[in-house]
Amino acid sequence: MAELRWITAFLDLPADSFDAGTEFWQAVTGSGLSEPRGDRKEFATLVPRDGDPYLKVQRVEGGSGGIHLDLHTDDVAGYVEHAAGHGATVRQRGDHVVMTSPGGFTFCVVGHPAGAAVPTPVPWWGGSSIVDQVCLDIPGPLHEIETAFWARLTGWEHTAGRFPEFSSLERPDGQPIRLLLQRLDSDDGPVRAHLDLSSTDPIAEVVRHRSLGAAHVHEHPRWTVLRDPAGLAYCVTERDPTTGTLPPLS
């Protein structure tokens, strides 16, 4: 069977806030920026201080933006067949294959070189942090089929979370992105996604992000929801950025 070698998370940023959003995520992650590429120079890579890239930005001309995933494999045709066999739909073929999950979430199957070294957490004045998780936000009626799809597509073990609305797929060693699955209260719309950061000091991390231009949205006991300058929501969590684990419930 075709194997999943690497996951890249793409920040799809609206054209009118692309520069602000890109600068923000560079600052948050301590990354450099590659030369732009694409027919309209719409793509760029956030280059980490160590390890291999796994975050990229794309300027989108319509809509409010969002997150999509690139799934890297040595066998694009085989992986596309594997995905389609579990309910994904092919939307566009070319150098990469654009697909949607059963719940309507967009991902691409790509054959260009995958990474090999996972970046380490970025140190800063309050500790360290890293973007290391994509949370799939799944409307209630789609949750069961979407969760089963991603477990079969990746081959990663599905485990229950500490909170009933969350579960996760156990990330193998050598993968930069964890996948969290959240059951939403709403019944409407397709599956969406947002980024999560783990941090050694989430309170100071939130202060840092707000100083860089993020807006506070909502406070939870174990995470804070923020919005970046391009309008994308994301979370700062209290997971340990080295181990990916949460501290014990008090």
Secondary structure, DSSP 8 states (H G I E B T S, - for coil): -----EEEEEEEEEGGGHHHHHHHHHHHHT-EE---BSTTS-EEEEE-SSS---EEEEEESSSS-EEEEEEE-S-HHHHHHHHHHTT-EEEE-SSSEEEE-TT--EEEEE-S----S----EEETTEEEEEEEEEEEEEGGGHHHHHHHHHHHH---EEE-SSTTEEEE---TT-S-EEEEEEES---S--EEEEEEEES-HHHHHHHHHHTT-EEEEE-SSEEEEE-TTS-EEEEE-S-TTT-------
